[in-house]
Amino acid sequence: MLSTVHSRKIICPKNILLLLVMNLLFFTAPACHGDIYKYTDSEGVIHLTNIPTEHGVPYVLVIREKRVIFQLKRDVAGYDDLIAKASSKYRVDSSLVKAVIKAESNFNHRAVSPVGAQGLMQLMPATAASLQVRDAFHPETNIDGGVRYLRYLMNLFNGNLPLVLAAYNAGENAVLRHNNRIPPYRETQTYVKRVLNLFDKYSRNGTP
């Protein structure tokens, strides 16, 4: 977390800004990862830092940390039993669950999104809490919570799968605000199409 990292400030002319940004990222990477901010003072000097601490300074985000972490090897088939168990329990097609996991985390149980969604089915902390999922990184509890949430959405939208997936991605209130239609968000529309495509492929041959 940034709160555990000492701020590193750099003062530089504009022609070496990019070089120093890359240098800052490189040398802080082993200890931490973080966003990089800059501001230009009244003398035209550019300041870079990973922790904006000055008050009243118009910081600008230069580089945003990518917080989704993917493992080099993923045990895709290793989750089949957990998926089958939750799918049977909540009456949700196991191929759909696999499609959601593939799209959400690529079967990485340690994945974290830029907005803080966690685990295989990328549960937001508030959603995980409402589902009583204490450890969103635990594969079994994450899958159980995620499938239970899918069942809730299916009940809410009368089994309309595109709306269910749109709600899973953008939130149920976003779908409701748009009169039970897929919200006009490019990310959500792309997500729905991708999961439906993966669902079809998993249903036919079991592989994405």
VEXDREN-817687 format. One record per atom (N, C-alpha, C, O): x, y, z. Coordinates in steps of 0.05 Angstrom, whole numbers, plus 5000, padded with zeros to 4 digits. Each point is the difference from the previous one (the first is absolute). Layout:
BEGIN
XYZ ...
REM end
This chain:
BEGIN
501749765000 498350245000 501850255000 502149995011 497050224977 501550244998 500650125028 502050135003 496349825016 500450115027 502549885013 500950125020 500149674970 502449885012 502550074984 502249905007 497650284974 502250064982 500850295004 498250175001 504349895000 500950285002 499850134973 500749884979 498350365020 499750144975 502750064988 501950085014 498349894960 502550064986 499450234981 498349984982 503050255022 499550244984 502350054982 502349985008 497250104967 502150054980 499450274988 497750064993 504450125004 499750254987 501649984974 502349945001 496450124976 501449964975 499050184978 497750105002 504049954978 499050154976 498349824984 500149755002 498350374980 498049844985 501249804982 498849794995 503650264994 501149824980 500949735011 500649824984 499650155042 500749745011 497849895018 500549825016 497150304982 497849915016 499449704997 499949865019 499850054956 499349724995 502149825011 499349795012 503350274984 502149835010 499949975030 500449785010 499150445004 499949995029 497549855010 500149875021 497750164965 497649855007 500649704999 499349855018 501950064960 500649724997 502149915021 499849785010 502150404996 502049935020 498749985027 500749825016 497450354991 498749995025 498449745003 500049875021 498650064957 498549755001 501849765004 499449815015 502950194970 501849775001 501249965028 500049785010 500950445002 501549975025 498149975024 500949915021 496650164976 498149965023 498549744997 498749925019 501549944959 498449764995 500549785020 498149885009 504550064999 500449785019 498750055026 499149815013 500750444996 498950065026 497050044999 498649935019 500450204960 497250064998 499250054972 501750014982 495850035014 498950094974 498150235007 498649995020 501450224963 498250225005 499650184977 501549984980 496550195021 499550204979 502250215002 501250045021 499350094956 502050224999 498650264993 498450014981 502150195035 498750264997 502150214993 502449975007 496850254980 501850224995 498650265004 497550024999 504050195006 499050274998 502250194992 502449945005 497050284983 501950204990 499850245018 497850125002 504449975010 499950235018 500150264984 500150004975 499950225039 499950264987 502550074984 499950174983 502349685021 502450054985 500349804977 502050004986 495949845009 500049824978 501449745005 500649854981 500150095044 501449765008 497949785005 498050055014 502449714975 498249785003 500849835024 502349935003 495850015014 500449835023 498549744997 497750004991 503649775014 498849744999 500049875027 501950035016 495949824990 499949865026 498049774998 498150014984 502349795032 498149785001 497950045022 498149855002 502450365015 498050065021 499750315000 501850145010 496049964980 499650295000 499450105028 497849965011 504150185001 499850085028 499650305003 499150095021 501650074959 499750295002 497150084998 498549894984 500750305033 497350095001 499750244980 501750164997 496049844989 499450224982 501649994974 500250204986 501049575008 501649974976 498449854978 498849795006 501150314970 498449874979 501549764988 501050014977 499049775038 501349764990 498549894975 497650024998 503949864984 498949864977 501049725000 502449955003 495849854993 500849724999 501449954973 498950044979 503649875023 501649944976 499849714992 499549944977 500949885042 499849714995 498449875022 500550045023 497549814969 498349855019 501149725003 500549864980 499850065045 500849725006 498049814989 497650045005 503249754982 498349784993 500049795022 502049865004 495750115010 500049845024 499049714996 500049845019 499150104957 499249724995 502549834996 501650054982 498849765035 502449835000 499349724990 498249875011 503250054968 499549734989 502449825005 502350084996 497149685013 502149805004 500949894973 498550004981 503949905018 501049894975 498649744994 499549944976 499849915044 498649754996 497450005015 499850095023 498149824964 497350015012 498849724999 499949874979 499250045044 498949735001 497050024993 498350005018 501150014956 497350044991 498249765008 497950045012 503049724982 498449765006 499749965030 498249865008 503750255007 500049955029 497650125014 499449925023 499150264964 497650125012 497449864992 497950085009 502349724974 497649874990 498149905022 497650044998 503649835022 498349895022 498650225015 497749975008 503850254998 498850225015 497850134983 497950085011 502649954963 498050124983 497549824998 497750105002 502749644995 497749824999 498450005025 497649995000 503850035023 498650005026 498250255003 497749985007 503550254987 498450255003 497850024979 497950105005 502749804971 498050014978 497649835007 497750094995 502849685016 497849835008 498450125023 497549995001 503950125018 498850125024 498150234993 497950025012 503050154969 498450244994 498649984973 498850204990 501349574997 498649954975 500950204978 498350134987 504349895010 501250174979 501849824983 501549845010 498250194964 501649834981 503050035005 501050225002 500349555002 502950015005 501650124978 502150125005 497049854970 501450124977 499950315002 501850134992 495949975018 499850295004 501950095022 501350214997 498949645024 501850085022 502950014990 501550185005 499349614979 502750004989 500450234982 502250114999 495849964985 500350224981 500450275016 501650164992 496949875029 500350245017 502850025012 501350205000 499649575011 502749995012 502250064980 501850155005 497949734971 501950054979 500150304993 502250114997 495550015000 499950294992 500950185023 501350204995 498149725030 500650175022 502949995009 501250215005 499949554998 502649985012 501949824985 502449975008 496749904970 501649814986 501049775018 502249904997 496050035022 500549785019 502450055019 501349825009 499150444997 502150075019 498650075026 498750215002 501549625019 498650055024 501150235017 498850085020 503550034972 501250235014 499650264984 501150215008 497349794971 499650244984 498750225015 498149955016 502850304979 498850245012 499750204977 502050064986 495750055011 499550194978 500850285009 500450055024 499750144957 500750285008 498050135018 500650195014 496949704987 498050125018 499749835026 498250065016 503449744987 500049855025 498549745000 499849875021 499150044956 498749744999 502049785004 502350024992 496949765022 501949805009 499349724992 497649924999 504549924996 499749714997 498949914973 499850154981 499649595018 499249874975 497650144987 500150044975 497950025040 497650124989 499850305004 498050134997 504349995012 500450295002 497750135016 498550164990 501349765035 498050115018 501050265012 502250025010 496150194988 500750255013 499749965030 498449845009 503250295007 499949975029 497250035012 499249845017 499350354974 497350045010 498249774993 498349915016 502049994959 498449774991 500849755016 498249855009 504450114995 500949775015 498950015029 499249805011 500850445000 499050035028 497049935001 499149875019 499450224961 497149955000 499449704996 498049905008 503949964979 499749724995 501349835023 500049764999 501150385020 501449875023 502449844991 500649785011 500850324969 502549884991 502350145015 500650224994 500549645025 502050125017 502750024986 501650195005 499149624978 502550004986 499549974970 499649784990 500450444996 499450004971 502249874984 499549944976 502850025035 502249874986 499949695003 501649864987 496750045030 499849715004 498249904978 497750084998 503449744985 498449914976 497249905006 498150074986 501649765035 497449895005 498050215009 497750004990 503150175029 498150205010 499550214978 497750104999 504249964985 499650204978 498149894980 498150144992 502249614999 498249884981 497249985011 498150064986 501749855039 497449975012 498650275001 497650024993 503850195015 498850265001 499350114973 497850124996 504049844985 499550104973 497649874986 498450134987 501449615017 497749854988 497450075014 497950024987 502350025039 497650095015 499050274990 497650054998 504350124995 499350274990 498849974972 498150144993 503049684991 498849954973 497149905003 498250094985 501349745034 497349905004 498150235008 497850014991 503250165027 498450235008 499350184976 497750084997 504349974986 499550164976 498149864980 498450134987 501849615011 498249854983 497150035010 498250024984 501549965042 497350045011 499050284995 497650044994 504250155009 499250284998 499250074971 498150154996 503449744984 499550074972 498649774985 500249984976 498449855039 498449794988 501549824980 499049934979 503550015027 501649834984 501050124974 501149854983 498650415013 501050134976 503150025002 501050185014 500449634973 502849975004 501750254993 501750085015 497750064962 501550244994 499750215022 502050145007 495749895004 499650195022 501449915025 501150175015 498849574991 501449895023 503050074998 501250095020 500049864957 502850054996 500750305001 502050085011 496250084978 500450295001 499950105029 501650175008 496649725008 499850075028 502449905015 501050145018 500149634975 502349895014 502450194995 501750045018 498450074958 502350184993 499650285010 501950125011 495850004984 499550285006 498450055025 499850235009 499149565002 498250045023 497149994993 499250104978 499249785039 497249974994 498550274996 498250024984 502750185032 498650264998 500550134973 498350154991 504049804997 500550114973 498049894980 499150154983 500449595019 498149884981 497150115006 498550054981 500849975044 497450105007 499650294991 497850074991 504350095012 499850284992 499550034970 498950204991 502149604993 499650014971 497749824992 500049894978 497950105039 497549874993 500449714992 499049914980 502649945036 500549724995 501249954972 499149824985 502850355009 501549964975 503050005007 500850105021 500849794961 502950015005 500950294999 499550144980 501849965041 500950285000 501850064976 501449834991 498550425000 501650074976 503050055007 501150214992 500049615023 502950025007 501549804982 499349774999 502750334988 501649834982 501149755015 499949784990 501250275034 501149785015 497949785006 500549764997 497150335011 497949815007 499049864976 499649755001 500050394977 499049874976 502049804989 499349784991 503350295010 502149814992 500149765018 500349774991 499450285035 500049785020 497849804995 500449765001 497250344995 497749834995 500549824976 499549765001 501450364977 500549844976 502249795004 499749784991 502350305024 502249815005 499149765016 500649774994 498050295028 499149785017 498149824986 500149755003 498150364981 498149834985 501549834980 499349774996 502750344992 501749844981 501449785014 500149774991 501150295032 501449805016 498049785010 500749775000 497050325008 497949825010 499349804978 499749765005 500050344971 499349834977 502249794995 499549774995 503050325006 502349824994 500349805022 500549764995 499250325031 500249815022 497749804998 500449765006 497350334987 497749814998 500349794979 499149785002 502350314976 500349814977 502449815004 499749764994 502550345015 502449835001 501650025025 502049875003 497150305016 501450015026 502550165001 501350025021 499550114957 502450164999 499450274988 498450024982 502950205029 499650264989 501350054974 499850224988 
REM end
